[in-house]
């Protein structure tokens, strides 16, 4: 039996940070490793389509137009949207582990609301102002940089 690394365990709230200091907070029921691979695959799909559009990539013809691939990739991921405008390196880390879906969604929302997340498109699930006040007082969802 092997012990799974922290990044291989399912159910996490995570943060992706770009070398330009922009960040994204998300959650997944999968492992951080798997989710980060999905984000990177979206970025790669976008970059490959960009190369095809600029005719710098060789290979067999693709059935879908490069602009449509790029548009779909950007619509599907805020991380891809950021990466389409910034060539910085992305790093991912776990903020906290949570196996329960609804609790994980609330934790994601708390961390998004109480940290600077330039990449996030929304604030996560709706959260009562009572929670916001408590979090502001205790600073329990603030991430030190």
N, C-alpha and C positions, 0 to 999 in steps of 0.2 A: 504494500500500500504506500502511495506517495502522498505527500502533503502538498496541496495546491497553493500556489502563491496567492497573495492578497488580490492581485489583478486577475486571477483566474476564477475567483469565487463569484457566484451570481448575486444579483440584487445590490446595486450600488447607486449612490448619488455621486457624480463625478464632475471634474472641472477640466476643461481643455484650455490651455494657455498658449497663445502665440508669442513668438519672440518679440513682437511689437507691443506686448503687454495687454492685448485684447484678450478677453476670456469668455468662455461659454460654460454654463452649468446645465447638466442634464441628468437623466436617470435612466437606468436600464435594469430589466430583470435578468439579463445576460451578464456575463463577466465584463469588466472594463476592457480587458484585452480584446474580446469579440466586438464590443461596441466601437472601440477606437479603430479597429480594422475596418468596420463599416464606414466610419467617417472618412478614413484615408482612401477607401475604395471610391467614395463619391468624389473626392478631390482628384484622384487619378483619372476617373471617368471624364471629369471636366477638362483636365489638362490634355488628355488624349484627343478629345473632341476639338479643343483649341488648336492643337497641332494639325489635325486633319483640315480644319478650316483654313489654316495658314499654309496648307499643303507642304508641311515639313515632315509629316509622318508617312512612311511607305507602308504598304500592306494591301490586303484584300479590301474591296469596297464594302462599306457598311450599309445596311439597309436603312438606317435612320440618319437624318441630316445632322451634322455637327451642331448647328445652332439649337436644334430641338433637344439634343442630348445635354448641352450646356444649360439650357433653360430648365430642363427637368432636374438636373443635378442641383442647381441653385435653389429651385423651389423645394426640393426635398431635404435640404440641410442648411442651417444657418452657418455651420462651419465651412461648408463648400462656398457659400456666398462670400464669407470673409476671405477665404483663401483665393477666390477669383480676383480679389483686389489687392492682396497682400502676399508676398512670397516668403513670409516668415515661417519658421519651423514650429510645428505643433507638438505640445507635450500634454499628456493626460495623467491625472492622478485621482485617487479615490478620496472623496470628502468624508463619506460615511457609508456603512453597509446597512441595508434594510431589506429584509426578505418580503415584507408585506407591501403589496402594490400601493394601496391607498396611503399608507404612512409614508412610503417612498415619494409619492407625488407631492405630499404636503412638505416633506423635508426639502425636496427640489425647489418648491415655490418659496419657502423660507430663505434658502440660500440665495436664490436669484434676487429676491427683494432686498436683501441686506448686504449685497456685494455688488461691485461694479462689474457688469457683464455686458460688454459692448456687442457681443455676437448674438446674444439671445434676442429672439423676435418678440417674445411675450414674457409674462410674469409667472407662468405656471398656473396651477389651479387657484380658484378664488379662496382667499384666506380672510377670516374675520379680523377686524381691526383690533380686537382684544389680544389676539396672538401677536400682531405687529407691535403693539405697545409693550407687551411682555418681552419680546425679542429685542426691542430697542433698549429696554432697561437692563437686560441681562447680557446682551451682546453675544448670545450663545450661537448665533448663526453667522457671525462675522468670520471671514477667513483672513488671517494675517498674510501679508505679501512680503 
